[in-house]
C-alpha cells in the first residue's frame, strides 16, 4: 500500500526522560546495610523501557487515515475517508485542552499525542472528533486534503 503521508513519533520531551531515567537510580534505594530490593530495580528499569516502546504511527493512504499507538494498539486502526466530515491542521495546548500527552479522552474528543503542540483535528460524520498530534501537521493536512478530493 502506498502512503501519501507517514509519521512515527515517540516521547521526546527532555524533562520526561530526566524523570524516567531517575527511576533506576532511585530504585537502588539508600546505600546502606539494607539489601537491594531487586523487584524495585526491575520496576525502575522497566518504566523507562516501557516508555521507550511507546510509538504513535500515523499514515494516510487512499483508503483513509491509519493510526496505531503502540503498545496500546497492537494493530493499526483505520478511519475511512468517507467517514471524515472535515479536518483542520491546528496548534493546541496539550495540557489545557486534553490534560497532557498520550491517549486522552475528554469533552473536546479523543486525542493521540506524544509531544509538541501541533496536530490535525479530524471531525467524523458520527459527530465525534479525534485530535492527532503531529510534528508535520501541515503535510498531514495536505495528504488528507488530497485523498478527500479523490
C-alpha positions as CSV (number, residue, x, y, z in Angstrom):
1,X,0.0,0.0,0.0
2,X,1.3,3.4,-1.0
3,X,1.1,6.1,1.7
4,X,0.8,9.8,0.9
5,X,2.0,10.6,4.5
6,X,3.8,8.7,7.2
7,X,4.9,9.8,10.6
8,X,6.3,7.8,13.6
9,X,6.6,9.7,16.9
10,X,8.0,8.9,20.3
11,X,8.0,10.7,23.6
12,X,11.0,13.1,23.2
13,X,10.4,15.7,26.0
14,X,13.8,16.1,27.8
15,X,12.1,16.7,31.2
16,X,10.1,13.4,30.9
17,X,13.3,11.5,30.2
18,X,15.1,13.1,33.2
19,X,12.2,11.9,35.4
20,X,12.0,8.4,33.8
21,X,15.8,7.8,33.9
22,X,15.9,8.8,37.6
23,X,13.7,5.7,38.4
24,X,16.5,3.2,38.0
25,X,18.8,5.3,40.2
26,X,16.1,5.8,42.9
27,X,15.2,2.1,42.8
28,X,18.5,1.1,44.3
29,X,17.4,2.9,47.4
30,X,19.7,4.3,50.1
31,X,23.2,2.9,50.0
32,X,23.4,1.4,53.5
33,X,23.5,-2.0,55.0
34,X,20.0,-3.0,53.8
35,X,20.0,-5.4,50.8
36,X,18.8,-4.1,47.4
37,X,15.2,-4.9,46.6
38,X,15.6,-6.4,43.1
39,X,12.0,-6.0,42.2
40,X,12.3,-2.3,42.8
41,X,15.3,-2.2,40.4
42,X,13.3,-4.2,37.8
43,X,10.4,-1.8,38.0
44,X,12.8,1.2,37.9
45,X,14.4,-0.2,34.7
46,X,11.0,-1.3,33.3
47,X,9.2,2.0,33.4
48,X,11.7,3.8,31.1
49,X,11.9,0.8,28.8
50,X,8.1,0.8,28.6
51,X,8.0,4.5,27.7
52,X,10.7,3.9,25.1
53,X,8.4,1.4,23.3
54,X,5.5,3.9,23.1
55,X,5.1,5.0,19.5
56,X,2.4,6.9,17.6
57,X,2.3,5.8,14.0
58,X,0.1,7.9,11.6
59,X,-0.3,7.0,7.9
60,X,-2.5,8.4,5.2
61,X,-3.4,6.3,2.1
62,X,-6.2,6.4,-0.5
63,X,-8.1,4.1,1.9
64,X,-8.1,6.6,4.7
65,X,-6.2,7.6,7.9
66,X,-4.4,4.8,9.7
67,X,-3.1,5.2,13.2
68,X,-1.5,3.0,15.9
69,X,-0.4,3.9,19.4
70,X,1.9,1.0,20.3
71,X,1.7,-0.8,22.8
72,X,-1.9,0.1,23.4
73,X,-2.9,-0.8,19.8
74,X,-1.3,-4.0,18.5
75,X,-2.6,-3.3,15.0
76,X,-3.4,-0.2,13.0
77,X,-6.9,1.4,13.2
78,X,-8.3,2.9,10.1
79,X,-10.7,5.8,9.6
80,X,-12.2,5.5,6.1
81,X,-12.0,8.7,4.1
82,X,-15.8,8.7,3.6
83,X,-16.3,8.8,7.4
84,X,-14.4,12.1,7.7
85,X,-16.6,15.2,7.7
86,X,-13.7,17.7,7.8
87,X,-10.2,18.2,9.3
88,X,-8.0,21.0,10.4
89,X,-4.3,21.4,11.0
90,X,-4.1,23.2,14.3
91,X,-1.9,24.4,17.2
92,X,-3.3,23.4,20.6
93,X,-2.4,23.3,24.2
94,X,-2.0,19.6,25.2
95,X,-2.2,20.3,28.9
96,X,-5.1,22.8,28.8
97,X,-7.2,21.1,26.1
98,X,-6.5,17.4,26.7
99,X,-4.8,17.1,30.1
100,X,-1.4,16.2,28.7
101,X,0.1,13.7,26.3
102,X,-0.8,10.1,25.5
103,X,-4.2,8.8,24.7
104,X,-6.7,11.2,26.1
105,X,-10.5,11.3,26.4
106,X,-12.4,14.5,27.2
107,X,-15.1,17.0,26.4
108,X,-13.1,18.0,23.3
109,X,-13.0,14.5,22.0
110,X,-10.2,11.9,21.9
111,X,-6.6,12.8,21.4
112,X,-3.5,10.8,20.4
113,X,-0.3,12.8,21.0
114,X,3.2,12.2,22.2
115,X,4.9,15.6,22.0
116,X,4.6,19.1,20.8
117,X,1.6,21.4,20.4
118,X,0.7,20.8,16.7
119,X,-1.7,18.3,15.1
120,X,-4.6,17.6,12.9
121,X,-8.1,17.5,14.3
122,X,-10.4,15.1,12.4
123,X,-14.2,15.7,12.6
124,X,-16.1,12.5,11.8
125,X,-19.6,12.2,10.4
126,X,-20.8,10.5,13.6
127,X,-20.3,13.8,15.4
128,X,-17.1,12.7,17.2
129,X,-13.6,14.1,16.7
130,X,-10.1,12.9,17.2
131,X,-7.0,15.0,17.5
132,X,-3.8,13.5,16.2
133,X,-0.6,15.2,17.4
134,X,1.9,15.6,14.6
135,X,5.2,17.4,14.2
136,X,4.4,17.7,10.5
137,X,0.8,18.8,10.8
138,X,0.7,20.8,7.6
139,X,1.9,17.9,5.5
140,X,-0.6,15.6,7.3
141,X,-3.4,18.0,6.5
142,X,-2.4,18.3,2.8
143,X,-2.3,14.5,2.5
144,X,-5.9,14.3,3.9
145,X,-7.0,17.1,1.6
146,X,-5.6,15.3,-1.4
147,X,-7.4,12.0,-0.7
148,X,-10.6,13.8,0.3
149,X,-10.7,15.4,-3.2
150,X,-10.5,12.0,-5.0
